[in-house]
Amino acid sequence: MTTVPDLLVAPDYNISFELGKNPDGELIWTTGPRFRRIVMEKGQYCFCWQRPPHSQLLNKARRALQ
C-alpha cells in the first residue's frame, strides 16, 4: 500500500506580503523574495546571517605568526 505525500507548502520567502499602496490607498500584495529590511520592519521572522570577514591582511598575519 502506498501513501500519497502531503501537499507542498510554499517556502517562507514566497508567501504573500504587502508591497505598498496604490494611488487609491489600497494595499498591493505580491509574492516573491523580500529585502531583509522590509521583513524586519514588519516584525516577521528573519534569519540574519552575515558572511565572516575574509581579509587578506588577516591571512598574512596568521602566516607570519607560524
mmCIF file as gemmi writes it, N, C-alpha and C atoms, coordinates in Angstrom:
data_model
loop_
_atom_site.group_PDB
_atom_site.id
_atom_site.type_symbol
_atom_site.label_atom_id
_atom_site.label_alt_id
_atom_site.label_comp_id
_atom_site.label_asym_id
_atom_site.label_entity_id
_atom_site.label_seq_id
_atom_site.pdbx_PDB_ins_code
_atom_site.Cartn_x
_atom_site.Cartn_y
_atom_site.Cartn_z
_atom_site.occupancy
_atom_site.B_iso_or_equiv
_atom_site.pdbx_formal_charge
_atom_site.auth_seq_id
_atom_site.auth_asym_id
_atom_site.pdbx_PDB_model_num
ATOM 1 N N . MET Axp A 1 ? 0.839 -1.17 0 1 0 ? 1 A 1
ATOM 2 C CA . MET Axp A 1 ? 0 0 0 1 0 ? 1 A 1
ATOM 3 C C . MET Axp A 1 ? 0.894 1.247 0 1 0 ? 1 A 1
ATOM 4 N N . THR Axp A 2 ? 0.627 2.168 -0.886 1 0 ? 2 A 1
ATOM 5 C CA . THR Axp A 2 ? 1.428 3.391 -0.963 1 0 ? 2 A 1
ATOM 6 C C . THR Axp A 2 ? 0.662 4.556 -0.356 1 0 ? 2 A 1
ATOM 7 N N . THR Axp A 3 ? 1.41 5.495 0.148 1 0 ? 3 A 1
ATOM 8 C CA . THR Axp A 3 ? 0.777 6.688 0.718 1 0 ? 3 A 1
ATOM 9 C C . THR Axp A 3 ? 1.066 7.882 -0.18 1 0 ? 3 A 1
ATOM 10 N N . VAL Axp A 4 ? 0.142 8.772 -0.219 1 0 ? 4 A 1
ATOM 11 C CA . VAL Axp A 4 ? 0.294 9.984 -1.019 1 0 ? 4 A 1
ATOM 12 C C . VAL Axp A 4 ? 0.945 11.048 -0.14 1 0 ? 4 A 1
ATOM 13 N N . PRO Axp A 5 ? 2.028 11.671 -0.626 1 0 ? 5 A 1
ATOM 14 C CA . PRO Axp A 5 ? 2.678 12.693 0.209 1 0 ? 5 A 1
ATOM 15 C C . PRO Axp A 5 ? 1.781 13.916 0.386 1 0 ? 5 A 1
ATOM 16 N N . ASP Axp A 6 ? 2.028 14.633 1.468 1 0 ? 6 A 1
ATOM 17 C CA . ASP Axp A 6 ? 1.271 15.859 1.731 1 0 ? 6 A 1
ATOM 18 C C . ASP Axp A 6 ? 1.56 16.889 0.648 1 0 ? 6 A 1
ATOM 19 N N . LEU Axp A 7 ? 0.642 17.824 0.496 1 0 ? 7 A 1
ATOM 20 C CA . LEU Axp A 7 ? 0.849 18.899 -0.467 1 0 ? 7 A 1
ATOM 21 C C . LEU Axp A 7 ? 2.027 19.759 -0.04 1 0 ? 7 A 1
ATOM 22 N N . LEU Axp A 8 ? 2.751 20.254 -1.019 1 0 ? 8 A 1
ATOM 23 C CA . LEU Axp A 8 ? 3.894 21.094 -0.718 1 0 ? 8 A 1
ATOM 24 C C . LEU Axp A 8 ? 3.437 22.442 -0.175 1 0 ? 8 A 1
ATOM 25 N N . VAL Axp A 9 ? 4.183 22.953 0.755 1 0 ? 9 A 1
ATOM 26 C CA . VAL Axp A 9 ? 3.9 24.259 1.344 1 0 ? 9 A 1
ATOM 27 C C . VAL Axp A 9 ? 4.846 25.271 0.703 1 0 ? 9 A 1
ATOM 28 N N . ALA Axp A 10 ? 4.322 26.444 0.379 1 0 ? 10 A 1
ATOM 29 C CA . ALA Axp A 10 ? 5.166 27.476 -0.226 1 0 ? 10 A 1
ATOM 30 C C . ALA Axp A 10 ? 6.259 27.88 0.753 1 0 ? 10 A 1
ATOM 31 N N . PRO Axp A 11 ? 7.492 28.046 0.256 1 0 ? 11 A 1
ATOM 32 C CA . PRO Axp A 11 ? 8.563 28.484 1.154 1 0 ? 11 A 1
ATOM 33 C C . PRO Axp A 11 ? 8.253 29.857 1.748 1 0 ? 11 A 1
ATOM 34 N N . ASP Axp A 12 ? 8.881 30.154 2.879 1 0 ? 12 A 1
ATOM 35 C CA . ASP Axp A 12 ? 8.595 31.394 3.605 1 0 ? 12 A 1
ATOM 36 C C . ASP Axp A 12 ? 8.855 32.628 2.757 1 0 ? 12 A 1
ATOM 37 N N . TYR Axp A 13 ? 9.861 32.56 1.893 1 0 ? 13 A 1
ATOM 38 C CA . TYR Axp A 13 ? 10.179 33.739 1.086 1 0 ? 13 A 1
ATOM 39 C C . TYR Axp A 13 ? 9.213 33.906 -0.076 1 0 ? 13 A 1
ATOM 40 N N . ASN Axp A 14 ? 8.3 32.986 -0.274 1 0 ? 14 A 1
ATOM 41 C CA . ASN Axp A 14 ? 7.394 33.044 -1.412 1 0 ? 14 A 1
ATOM 42 C C . ASN Axp A 14 ? 5.943 33.241 -0.97 1 0 ? 14 A 1
ATOM 43 N N . ILE Axp A 15 ? 5.73 33.706 0.246 1 0 ? 15 A 1
ATOM 44 C CA . ILE Axp A 15 ? 4.367 33.951 0.709 1 0 ? 15 A 1
ATOM 45 C C . ILE Axp A 15 ? 3.929 35.354 0.308 1 0 ? 15 A 1
ATOM 46 N N . SER Axp A 16 ? 2.639 35.602 0.359 1 0 ? 16 A 1
ATOM 47 C CA . SER Axp A 16 ? 2.133 36.933 0.017 1 0 ? 16 A 1
ATOM 48 C C . SER Axp A 16 ? 2.552 37.934 1.082 1 0 ? 16 A 1
ATOM 49 N N . PHE Axp A 17 ? 2.904 39.13 0.646 1 0 ? 17 A 1
ATOM 50 C CA . PHE Axp A 17 ? 3.237 40.197 1.578 1 0 ? 17 A 1
ATOM 51 C C . PHE Axp A 17 ? 2.855 41.534 0.97 1 0 ? 17 A 1
ATOM 52 N N . GLU Axp A 18 ? 2.7 42.533 1.832 1 0 ? 18 A 1
ATOM 53 C CA . GLU Axp A 18 ? 2.32 43.87 1.387 1 0 ? 18 A 1
ATOM 54 C C . GLU Axp A 18 ? 3.511 44.528 0.695 1 0 ? 18 A 1
ATOM 55 N N . LEU Axp A 19 ? 3.308 44.958 -0.536 1 0 ? 19 A 1
ATOM 56 C CA . LEU Axp A 19 ? 4.375 45.628 -1.272 1 0 ? 19 A 1
ATOM 57 C C . LEU Axp A 19 ? 4.285 47.137 -1.108 1 0 ? 19 A 1
ATOM 58 N N . GLY Axp A 20 ? 3.094 47.637 -0.9 1 0 ? 20 A 1
ATOM 59 C CA . GLY Axp A 20 ? 2.895 49.076 -0.753 1 0 ? 20 A 1
ATOM 60 C C . GLY Axp A 20 ? 1.432 49.407 -0.962 1 0 ? 20 A 1
ATOM 61 N N . LYS Axp A 21 ? 1.181 50.639 -1.36 1 0 ? 21 A 1
ATOM 62 C CA . LYS Axp A 21 ? -0.194 51.074 -1.62 1 0 ? 21 A 1
ATOM 63 C C . LYS Axp A 21 ? -0.27 51.707 -3 1 0 ? 21 A 1
ATOM 64 N N . ASN Axp A 22 ? -1.41 51.51 -3.661 1 0 ? 22 A 1
ATOM 65 C CA . ASN Axp A 22 ? -1.613 52.132 -4.968 1 0 ? 22 A 1
ATOM 66 C C . ASN Axp A 22 ? -2.129 53.561 -4.757 1 0 ? 22 A 1
ATOM 67 N N . PRO Axp A 23 ? -2.275 54.34 -5.822 1 0 ? 23 A 1
ATOM 68 C CA . PRO Axp A 23 ? -2.732 55.727 -5.665 1 0 ? 23 A 1
ATOM 69 C C . PRO Axp A 23 ? -4.087 55.868 -4.963 1 0 ? 23 A 1
ATOM 70 N N . ASP Axp A 24 ? -4.916 54.822 -5.015 1 0 ? 24 A 1
ATOM 71 C CA . ASP Axp A 24 ? -6.218 54.867 -4.343 1 0 ? 24 A 1
ATOM 72 C C . ASP Axp A 24 ? -6.115 54.545 -2.851 1 0 ? 24 A 1
ATOM 73 N N . GLY Axp A 25 ? -4.939 54.164 -2.385 1 0 ? 25 A 1
ATOM 74 C CA . GLY Axp A 25 ? -4.748 53.833 -0.974 1 0 ? 25 A 1
ATOM 75 C C . GLY Axp A 25 ? -4.969 52.375 -0.642 1 0 ? 25 A 1
ATOM 76 N N . GLU Axp A 26 ? -5.234 51.537 -1.656 1 0 ? 26 A 1
ATOM 77 C CA . GLU Axp A 26 ? -5.436 50.105 -1.415 1 0 ? 26 A 1
ATOM 78 C C . GLU Axp A 26 ? -4.079 49.412 -1.352 1 0 ? 26 A 1
ATOM 79 N N . LEU Axp A 27 ? -4.014 48.358 -0.522 1 0 ? 27 A 1
ATOM 80 C CA . LEU Axp A 27 ? -2.766 47.612 -0.394 1 0 ? 27 A 1
ATOM 81 C C . LEU Axp A 27 ? -2.454 46.844 -1.671 1 0 ? 27 A 1
ATOM 82 N N . ILE Axp A 28 ? -1.184 46.787 -2.024 1 0 ? 28 A 1
ATOM 83 C CA . ILE Axp A 28 ? -0.718 45.98 -3.15 1 0 ? 28 A 1
ATOM 84 C C . ILE Axp A 28 ? -0.049 44.745 -2.558 1 0 ? 28 A 1
ATOM 85 N N . TRP Axp A 29 ? -0.547 43.568 -2.912 1 0 ? 29 A 1
ATOM 86 C CA . TRP Axp A 29 ? 0.012 42.306 -2.428 1 0 ? 29 A 1
ATOM 87 C C . TRP Axp A 29 ? 0.808 41.654 -3.546 1 0 ? 29 A 1
ATOM 88 N N . THR Axp A 30 ? 1.913 41.024 -3.194 1 0 ? 30 A 1
ATOM 89 C CA . THR Axp A 30 ? 2.728 40.307 -4.165 1 0 ? 30 A 1
ATOM 90 C C . THR Axp A 30 ? 3.392 39.124 -3.476 1 0 ? 30 A 1
ATOM 91 N N . THR Axp A 31 ? 4.013 38.252 -4.244 1 0 ? 31 A 1
ATOM 92 C CA . THR Axp A 31 ? 4.781 37.14 -3.692 1 0 ? 31 A 1
ATOM 93 C C . THR Axp A 31 ? 6.183 37.199 -4.255 1 0 ? 31 A 1
ATOM 94 N N . GLY Axp A 32 ? 7.097 36.562 -3.564 1 0 ? 32 A 1
ATOM 95 C CA . GLY Axp A 32 ? 8.472 36.51 -4.04 1 0 ? 32 A 1
ATOM 96 C C . GLY Axp A 32 ? 9.451 36.89 -2.95 1 0 ? 32 A 1
ATOM 97 N N . PRO Axp A 33 ? 10.727 36.965 -3.316 1 0 ? 33 A 1
ATOM 98 C CA . PRO Axp A 33 ? 11.743 37.305 -2.317 1 0 ? 33 A 1
ATOM 99 C C . PRO Axp A 33 ? 11.561 38.726 -1.796 1 0 ? 33 A 1
ATOM 100 N N . ARG Axp A 34 ? 11.957 38.933 -0.548 1 0 ? 34 A 1
ATOM 101 C CA . ARG Axp A 34 ? 11.835 40.247 0.079 1 0 ? 34 A 1
ATOM 102 C C . ARG Axp A 34 ? 13.197 40.695 0.589 1 0 ? 34 A 1
ATOM 103 N N . PHE Axp A 35 ? 13.348 41.988 0.777 1 0 ? 35 A 1
ATOM 104 C CA . PHE Axp A 35 ? 14.558 42.512 1.396 1 0 ? 35 A 1
ATOM 105 C C . PHE Axp A 35 ? 14.483 42.293 2.899 1 0 ? 35 A 1
ATOM 106 N N . ARG Axp A 36 ? 15.625 42.051 3.508 1 0 ? 36 A 1
ATOM 107 C CA . ARG Axp A 36 ? 15.668 41.826 4.949 1 0 ? 36 A 1
ATOM 108 C C . ARG Axp A 36 ? 15.111 43.034 5.703 1 0 ? 36 A 1
ATOM 109 N N . ARG Axp A 37 ? 15.388 44.234 5.22 1 0 ? 37 A 1
ATOM 110 C CA . ARG Axp A 37 ? 14.908 45.458 5.859 1 0 ? 37 A 1
ATOM 111 C C . ARG Axp A 37 ? 13.379 45.458 5.965 1 0 ? 37 A 1
ATOM 112 N N . ILE Axp A 38 ? 12.7 45.057 4.885 1 0 ? 38 A 1
ATOM 113 C CA . ILE Axp A 38 ? 11.233 45.047 4.865 1 0 ? 38 A 1
ATOM 114 C C . ILE Axp A 38 ? 10.696 44.025 5.861 1 0 ? 38 A 1
ATOM 115 N N . VAL Axp A 39 ? 11.307 42.853 5.902 1 0 ? 39 A 1
ATOM 116 C CA . VAL Axp A 39 ? 10.864 41.798 6.817 1 0 ? 39 A 1
ATOM 117 C C . VAL Axp A 39 ? 11.013 42.262 8.261 1 0 ? 39 A 1
ATOM 118 N N . MET Axp A 40 ? 12.147 42.889 8.582 1 0 ? 40 A 1
ATOM 119 C CA . MET Axp A 40 ? 12.388 43.356 9.946 1 0 ? 40 A 1
ATOM 120 C C . MET Axp A 40 ? 11.404 44.465 10.325 1 0 ? 40 A 1
ATOM 121 N N . GLU Axp A 41 ? 11.093 45.371 9.392 1 0 ? 41 A 1
ATOM 122 C CA . GLU Axp A 41 ? 10.14 46.453 9.67 1 0 ? 41 A 1
ATOM 123 C C . GLU Axp A 41 ? 8.752 45.905 9.985 1 0 ? 41 A 1
ATOM 124 N N . LYS Axp A 42 ? 8.363 44.817 9.335 1 0 ? 42 A 1
ATOM 125 C CA . LYS Axp A 42 ? 7.037 44.239 9.542 1 0 ? 42 A 1
ATOM 126 C C . LYS Axp A 42 ? 7.002 43.297 10.746 1 0 ? 42 A 1
ATOM 127 N N . GLY Axp A 43 ? 8.144 43.085 11.399 1 0 ? 43 A 1
ATOM 128 C CA . GLY Axp A 43 ? 8.191 42.235 12.58 1 0 ? 43 A 1
ATOM 129 C C . GLY Axp A 43 ? 8.095 40.76 12.265 1 0 ? 43 A 1
ATOM 130 N N . GLN Axp A 44 ? 8.413 40.367 11.027 1 0 ? 44 A 1
ATOM 131 C CA . GLN Axp A 44 ? 8.358 38.964 10.648 1 0 ? 44 A 1
ATOM 132 C C . GLN Axp A 44 ? 9.697 38.3 10.954 1 0 ? 44 A 1
ATOM 133 N N . TYR Axp A 45 ? 9.702 36.969 11.006 1 0 ? 45 A 1
ATOM 134 C CA . TYR Axp A 45 ? 10.917 36.235 11.324 1 0 ? 45 A 1
ATOM 135 C C . TYR Axp A 45 ? 11.924 36.373 10.197 1 0 ? 45 A 1
ATOM 136 N N . CYS Axp A 46 ? 13.163 36.619 10.567 1 0 ? 46 A 1
ATOM 137 C CA . CYS Axp A 46 ? 14.228 36.737 9.575 1 0 ? 46 A 1
ATOM 138 C C . CYS Axp A 46 ? 15.496 36.149 10.17 1 0 ? 46 A 1
ATOM 139 N N . PHE Axp A 47 ? 16.097 35.211 9.47 1 0 ? 47 A 1
ATOM 140 C CA . PHE Axp A 47 ? 17.373 34.653 9.897 1 0 ? 47 A 1
ATOM 141 C C . PHE Axp A 47 ? 18.467 35.557 9.354 1 0 ? 47 A 1
ATOM 142 N N . CYS Axp A 48 ? 19.067 36.342 10.236 1 0 ? 48 A 1
ATOM 143 C CA . CYS Axp A 48 ? 20.096 37.308 9.816 1 0 ? 48 A 1
ATOM 144 C C . CYS Axp A 48 ? 21.461 36.637 9.882 1 0 ? 48 A 1
ATOM 145 N N . TRP Axp A 49 ? 22.03 36.386 8.741 1 0 ? 49 A 1
ATOM 146 C CA . TRP Axp A 49 ? 23.345 35.765 8.66 1 0 ? 49 A 1
ATOM 147 C C . TRP Axp A 49 ? 24.239 36.65 7.831 1 0 ? 49 A 1
ATOM 148 N N . GLN Axp A 50 ? 25.461 36.827 8.304 1 0 ? 50 A 1
ATOM 149 C CA . GLN Axp A 50 ? 26.428 37.603 7.549 1 0 ? 50 A 1
ATOM 150 C C . GLN Axp A 50 ? 27.674 36.767 7.37 1 0 ? 50 A 1
ATOM 151 N N . ARG Axp A 51 ? 28.259 36.877 6.195 1 0 ? 51 A 1
ATOM 152 C CA . ARG Axp A 51 ? 29.475 36.134 5.888 1 0 ? 51 A 1
ATOM 153 C C . ARG Axp A 51 ? 30.607 36.638 6.775 1 0 ? 51 A 1
ATOM 154 N N . PRO Axp A 52 ? 31.403 35.729 7.35 1 0 ? 52 A 1
ATOM 155 C CA . PRO Axp A 52 ? 32.542 36.177 8.142 1 0 ? 52 A 1
ATOM 156 C C . PRO Axp A 52 ? 33.535 36.936 7.258 1 0 ? 52 A 1
ATOM 157 N N . PRO Axp A 53 ? 34.261 37.872 7.819 1 0 ? 53 A 1
ATOM 158 C CA . PRO Axp A 53 ? 35.196 38.647 7 1 0 ? 53 A 1
ATOM 159 C C . PRO Axp A 53 ? 36.319 37.777 6.451 1 0 ? 53 A 1
ATOM 160 N N . HIS Axp A 54 ? 36.702 38.045 5.229 1 0 ? 54 A 1
ATOM 161 C CA . HIS Axp A 54 ? 37.813 37.354 4.582 1 0 ? 54 A 1
ATOM 162 C C . HIS Axp A 54 ? 38.839 38.416 4.22 1 0 ? 54 A 1
ATOM 163 N N . SER Axp A 55 ? 39.751 38.634 5.11 1 0 ? 55 A 1
ATOM 164 C CA . SER Axp A 55 ? 40.733 39.683 4.902 1 0 ? 55 A 1
ATOM 165 C C . SER Axp A 55 ? 42.072 39.074 4.512 1 0 ? 55 A 1
ATOM 166 N N . GLN Axp A 56 ? 42.657 39.587 3.441 1 0 ? 56 A 1
ATOM 167 C CA . GLN Axp A 56 ? 43.984 39.121 3.041 1 0 ? 56 A 1
ATOM 168 C C . GLN Axp A 56 ? 45.015 39.512 4.088 1 0 ? 56 A 1
ATOM 169 N N . LEU Axp A 57 ? 44.822 40.667 4.728 1 0 ? 57 A 1
ATOM 170 C CA . LEU Axp A 57 ? 45.754 41.087 5.767 1 0 ? 57 A 1
ATOM 171 C C . LEU Axp A 57 ? 45.72 40.127 6.945 1 0 ? 57 A 1
ATOM 172 N N . LEU Axp A 58 ? 44.538 39.635 7.306 1 0 ? 58 A 1
ATOM 173 C CA . LEU Axp A 58 ? 44.419 38.687 8.397 1 0 ? 58 A 1
ATOM 174 C C . LEU Axp A 58 ? 45.145 37.391 8.054 1 0 ? 58 A 1
ATOM 175 N N . ASN Axp A 59 ? 45.005 36.92 6.822 1 0 ? 59 A 1
ATOM 176 C CA . ASN Axp A 59 ? 45.696 35.698 6.403 1 0 ? 59 A 1
ATOM 177 C C . ASN Axp A 59 ? 47.208 35.89 6.429 1 0 ? 59 A 1
ATOM 178 N N . LYS Axp A 60 ? 47.687 37.051 5.998 1 0 ? 60 A 1
ATOM 179 C CA . LYS Axp A 60 ? 49.13 37.329 6.028 1 0 ? 60 A 1
ATOM 180 C C . LYS Axp A 60 ? 49.637 37.36 7.465 1 0 ? 60 A 1
ATOM 181 N N . ALA Axp A 61 ? 48.855 37.924 8.372 1 0 ? 61 A 1
ATOM 182 C CA . ALA Axp A 61 ? 49.256 37.986 9.775 1 0 ? 61 A 1
ATOM 183 C C . ALA Axp A 61 ? 49.322 36.587 10.378 1 0 ? 61 A 1
ATOM 184 N N . ARG Axp A 62 ? 48.38 35.729 10.035 1 0 ? 62 A 1
ATOM 185 C CA . ARG Axp A 62 ? 48.394 34.355 10.549 1 0 ? 62 A 1
ATOM 186 C C . ARG Axp A 62 ? 49.617 33.601 10.046 1 0 ? 62 A 1
ATOM 187 N N . ARG Axp A 63 ? 49.94 33.791 8.759 1 0 ? 63 A 1
ATOM 188 C CA . ARG Axp A 63 ? 51.124 33.119 8.199 1 0 ? 63 A 1
ATOM 189 C C . ARG Axp A 63 ? 52.404 33.622 8.851 1 0 ? 63 A 1
ATOM 190 N N . ALA Axp A 64 ? 52.444 34.897 9.197 1 0 ? 64 A 1
ATOM 191 C CA . ALA Axp A 64 ? 53.643 35.473 9.811 1 0 ? 64 A 1
ATOM 192 C C . ALA Axp A 64 ? 53.867 34.91 11.212 1 0 ? 64 A 1
ATOM 193 N N . LEU Axp A 65 ? 52.783 34.545 11.916 1 0 ? 65 A 1
ATOM 194 C CA . LEU Axp A 65 ? 52.91 34.011 13.27 1 0 ? 65 A 1
ATOM 195 C C . LEU Axp A 65 ? 53.346 32.552 13.282 1 0 ? 65 A 1
ATOM 196 N N . GLN Axp A 66 ? 53.191 31.858 12.191 1 0 ? 66 A 1
ATOM 197 C CA . GLN Axp A 66 ? 53.525 30.422 12.153 1 0 ? 66 A 1
ATOM 198 C C . GLN Axp A 66 ? 54.999 30.192 11.96 1 0 ? 66 A 1
